[in-house]
Amino acid sequence: MDAPVTERCDEPDGSLRNVRALGLVSLLTDASSEAIYPILPLFLVNVLGAPVSVIGVIESLAEATSSLTRVFSGWLSDRVGRRRPLVLLGYSLSNLVKPALALVPSWPSVLALRVADRLGKGIRTAPRDALIADSCTAEQRGAAFGLHRALDTVGAAIGPLVAWLVLTLSPDGYRIIFLLSAIPGTAAILVVLFAVRERGTARPVRAQAPPLKLRGLGRPFAIFSAVSAVFALGNSSDAMLVLRAQDLGTPVALVPLMYFVFNVVAAALASGIGKHSDRVGRRRMIIGGFALYAVVYAGFALASHAWAPWLLFAAYGVPYALTEGMTRAFVVDMVPDGMRATAIGGYTFILGLAALPSSALAGVLWDTVSHRAPFVLSAALMALAAVLMWALRRTMKPRTTGAPAPEAASA
């Protein structure tokens, strides 16, 4: 391992330099991933002949693998006081396995590669998010997570454009897209190697880091995680939204464009929302995000025309921007500095347990009840999470010095 290279996060030119580098890595990785993600369920159904219930199982196992891995990688990162080696390992694993999708003969092979991809995500996510927190002051935290999320989502918008272009020129060109994903994926690995650095605040904490337990993270963390688990039970894979769009009559080649619209909206809002959360608090952003998620999923349940998914995918970008970076920043607000990666990993571990049945159940409901049923259940659970988040808001108080004050954050 290379020796840690540190920078002061309060230097004028270095304030968010590491955050920008990590954002570029996420941009490139998402350009690779999101070229694949909106077409993978279509490839499974239209080319490999997999039933929707199988797609639900694949997504549940893949996302659960990611979430369950994060708690261990987060704890290990805090234990050794190093973030970058795990970040590099995680991004390398994900970006090296995705092009292999071009060679798969059947859906079990897709399952294996999808799990390997999400294993890489699980290894990198908690150390990366902790490195973002290490790279800025508490007063910059919302802005830093918002900036990273914005760059991440720009990449997520580029990927679907590539998929749309390839499928327009070659309607059966799924495997071409899988091969092309290697280009930005390789570039992402190189950026981690040459531009991402450890920060001075990511010091060894062997004496502080506890055994792998979540009890020491505090009551606010536990309550927020429980409420988020309710939300995660309803937050089935976006593959269901893609299949619903095709179900309503959207041509296959245009589905990636819908995903592009979603990501453009999310990218446009993420940075501003992050900065705003530094002033008014993150809870109200998360409450609003959970509530808007419920509205969007209800819209997918009620939709009956081919134009509806265009509007719904655009609307989907708003709650995504309100919650995706803000939930992690809020977790960091509530826990001790030396347990940031452990807390983020533990939080996503809990979400992983909740998400394990989510997509599988959605697929079963699609195949056995109706194509609307998964979205009705999702909307109900998301609305319940928003209500719980509001009702219990005063029990989730930030503890980090410089974090938004509880008074500002109480929606």
Secondary structure, DSSP 8 states (H G I E B T S, - for coil): --------TTSTTTTTHHHHHHHHHHHHHHHHHHHHTTTHHHHHHHTS---HHHHHHHHHHHHHHHHHHHHHHHHHHHHHT--HHHHHHHHHHHHHHGGGGGG--SHHHHHHHHHHHHHHHHHHHHHHHHHHHHTS-GGGHHHHHHHHHHHHHHHHHHHHHHHHHHHHH-TTTHHHHHHHTHHHHHHHHHHHHHH----TT----TTT--SS-SGGG-HHHHHHHHHHHHHHHH---THHHHHHHHHTT--GGGHHHHHHHHHHHHHHHHHHHHHHHHHH-SHHHHHHHHHHHHHHHHHHHH--STTHHHHHHHHHHHHHHHHTTHHHHHHHHHS-GGGHHHHHHHHHHHHHHHHTTHHHHHHHHHHHT-SSHHHHHHHHHHHHHHHHHHHTGGG----STTS--HHHH--
